[in-house]
């Protein structure tokens, strides 16, 4: 590739990074060509390290293209040249550790210049009967009580548990205590950051990869609660706003036919929750199946979606 190569405007198909987790299950294994026997907890479907699978830029990463063509890939609503979102699918067969993430300022202070915080949102795709999650601190807890409980290793006395079901959405601002429970398959969109402080780990051995971070957790955890919100059914051919924040917008899409337009403002990252979708933009045509994702560069412009599908779309606000 040379300096005169055209900026990509066609849909970008990406590889997927599958990660074993002690709490993972088997529902993400169909995304692997050779499904491992180990429990797969996370599928990183859209992030700066994904490699392009189609077109003239095949083999390069999404981060490479964003840095080289920021206006065309990221759009006018972006700041900087780093791909700003990380989208995952999570299969939870057991409790995840109880965690908290810093905000941007705290991440830079605690981890070093250039480190980002993490605000995220979850959309529940599947939930077993009785499934629950932790999101925030019980009402009436003071910041002082919370800090002392974290340092004593007794934060679970103050954690707020919520029942959840398929279709629920949870906005999780940085600083909010949280954990996912068993029986959940979900979509997660977040800032591009993997800075996580583990507060409690259900008695699992505190190995090098699963150490607790009580001092840092006490410094950044707030007394916020994050209540799951049920989403009403989306009508055929409609778009529904699920949640929004300064870092991203999350929408739900429904077939049999829809039109979209990036308008040069932001990339559109689309993940199929159910069914099959055909995407057409210009002369390009892409077919996607369940749990597959595609990124439309901001310069892609108008596009059409068709098929019997339910999908999620993440973009910049």
N, C-alpha and C positions, 0 to 999 in steps of 0.2 A: 504494500500500500504506500502511496505517496501523498505529499501535501495537497495535491490537486484532486484526490479521490473525493467523489461526491458524498455528502452526509447521508446517512441512512434515513429513509422515510418509510420503509416497509416494516411490517410486523416482525418482531424479533422473537424467535423461538429459543428457549434457554435450556441448558442442562439443569439437573436438579441434584442438590447435595443432600444425601440421606445420612442421618447421624444416629448412631446407637445411643440409647439412654437406658439407665437402669429402670426407669419408669415406663418405657416405651411398649408398644404393642405390635400388631401385625397388619393394621389397616392401611398403612402406607407402603407396604412391600410391593403392591402392583406397580408403583412408580419406578421400581428398579428392574432392569432387564434380567438380572439374576438375583432374585430376592434372597437376601441373607436370612439365616435362621435367627440371628440376633434380634432383640427387640428394637424396632425403629421408632424413635420418639419424635424426630423432627425431619421435615423435608423443607429445605431452604429453596423455594421456588423462584423468587425474584429478589436478587440482591447484587451488589456490585461485583461479587466474585463469580457469578454465573457466566458460563461461556456460551457465546452465540452458536446456534446449531444450523443456521440457514443463511444463504446469501453470501455476498462478497466478503463479509466480515466474520465469517465462521471461524471459530477458534479463539477470537478475541473475547475479552470479558466485557460485561455490561459497564463496569467501571472504566475500562479503557475508552469505550465509545463516549461515555458521558464527559470524560476529561477532554477528549479531542473535539467533540461536537456538542458542547453544553447547550447552546441555544436550540439546536435541532432535536436533541434527545430529551433534555430536561424541560425546556420551555421558559417562557418569560416569567413565570411565577417562582422559579427556582432562585436560590441564592448559592453561589459557589458552583463548583464543577464536580463535586462528588455526588454519586447517585444517592439520593437522600432517604430512601425507604428500604426496609428489609421485610419481606413477606414470607411467612412460614405456614406450614400445616403441621399440627401437633396431634399425636395419637397417645392418649394418656391411659395406660392400663393400671397405674398406681399413682399415688400422690407425688406431685413434683415438690421440690424443696420450697419452703416459704421464703420469698425473695422480696427485694426492693431495688429500684433503679434510681440513680441520681438524676437531677436535671442537668442542663448543659453547663451551667456555672459550677455546680458541685463536681461534675465529672472532670472538668478542667483543673479544678483545685485539688481534687483527691487523686486523679490518675495522670495528670499532665496536660500540657497545652495541646490542643487539637482533639482531645477526647470529647465525645458527645454523650449527652444523657439519653434517656430512653423513656419516651411516652409511647404507649402502645394501645391497641384495641383488639378485642377478641370477638369473633362471631362463631357461635356454636353451630356446627354442622350436624353432629350426632350426639345424643346424650342418653346413656342408660337410665333406667328408672332409679330414682334416688340420687342421681349425680349432683355434685355440689362443687363449689369453689370458694376460695377465700379472697375477699376483695375489700381491704381496708380494716379500720379499727372500730371497735364498738363505741357507740355514741356515749358521750360523757367522760371519755378517757382524756386526761390532760396530757400535754406534751411531756411534762416531767415524769408522769407515771409511765408513759410509753417508753421513754428513753431508759428508765431504770429497769423496766421489764425486759427490754432487749438485751441489756448488758448482763442481766441475771440469767438469761436463757429461758425466760418465762413469757415470751411474747404471745404464745398460744392462748394464754388466759384472756387476752384482749382482742384476738383476731375475730373478724366478722365473717361468718359463713353464710352462703346464699345457695338455695336450690336453683338449678338451671335446667333448661330444656333446649332442644333444637330450635334455632331461630333467634335466640337471645343474643344481644350485643352488649359488651362491657367496655367502656372507655376507661383506660388505666393511666392516669397522669403520673409522671415521674414522682417518686416519693410515696406511692401508695403500696402498702403491704399486700402481697398476693400469692396465690398458689392455685394450681389446677388439680382437681380430684380425679379419681379413676372413672372410666366409662365415658370419656369425652374425646371427640374428634373435632378439632376447631381450626379456624383460619385466624392468623395473627398478622397484623400490620403494625410496624413500629419504625421509629427513627433508625437510621443506620448506626447501630451501636450494639455491642455485646457486653457492655459493662453491667454486671449483675452482682449484687451483694446478697449472700445467702444468710438468712436469719435463723432458720430451723430446718432440720432435714430428717425428721421422723426416726431418729435413732440410727440412721445409716452411718457406717464408718466415715470419719472425717479424713478421707484420703486427700492427696495433693490436689486432685481434681474436684473435690467436694468439701473443701474447707469452709468453715463459717467465717463471716466477716462482721462481727458484732459491733466493733467500734465504728466502722463506716456506716453500717446499717442504722445505728443509733443517731448518727449525724444527719442522715438524709430522710428518715421515715417520718411522714406526717400522720396526723390523726384523721385524714380523709377516709371516707367510705366511697366505694364505687359500685353502685347498685346495678345488677343486670337489667336490661330493658328488653321487653318482648317486642318483636317486630311483627306488625300485622301482615297478612298475606299480600304479596305484591301481585298486581293484576297482569294479565297477559300483555306483553309488549311495553311494559312500564319500567321506569327507573325509580328506586326508592332510596332516600338518604337514610343510612343507618347511624352514622356518627361523624362528627367533624371536630377538628382542633387546629391549632396553628401549624401543625406539621403534615396533616393528611386529611383527606376526605374518603370515607368508605361508603359505597353505594351497592345496592343489590339490583341485578338486572334479570329480566324474564323474557323468554321467547313467546311467540314464535318468530317475531321480527322486531328489530329495533334499529334506530339510527344513532350514531354518535359523532362527535367532532372534537378533536383535541385543540383546535383553534390556535395552535402554536403556544398554548399557555402551559401545558403540563403533559408529560407522558401519561398514558392510560395503561395500567397493569390489570389484566383481566384473568381471573381464575374460575374455571368451571366447577360448580358445586355438584351439579347433577345433569345428566343428559349429554348431548353432543351439540356443538355450536360451529357454524361456518362464519368466518370473518372475511369480509371483502373490503379492500381499500385500494382504489386505483385499479391496477391490473393484477393485484395480489389476492390470492385466495388461500385461506388457512382453515383447516378443520381441527377442532380440539375436542378431546374427550374428558370424562370426569376426572377432576383434580389436576388437570393440565393448565398451564399458564402461558400467556403471551404478553409482550410489552409493545405497545404502539408508541413510537417516538412522538414527541410533541409536534414535529413537522409533518406527521402523517396526514393530518387534516380529517376530512369526513370519512366515515366508514359505516358499513352495514353489518348487522348480526342477524343470523337466522338459525332456526332449528328448535327442537324441543329441549330447552336448556334453562337452568338457573345458574347465575354467575355472580361473582363479586368483582367490583372495580375499585381500585385504589388509585388516587391521584393527588397532586398538590392542591391546596386550597387556593 
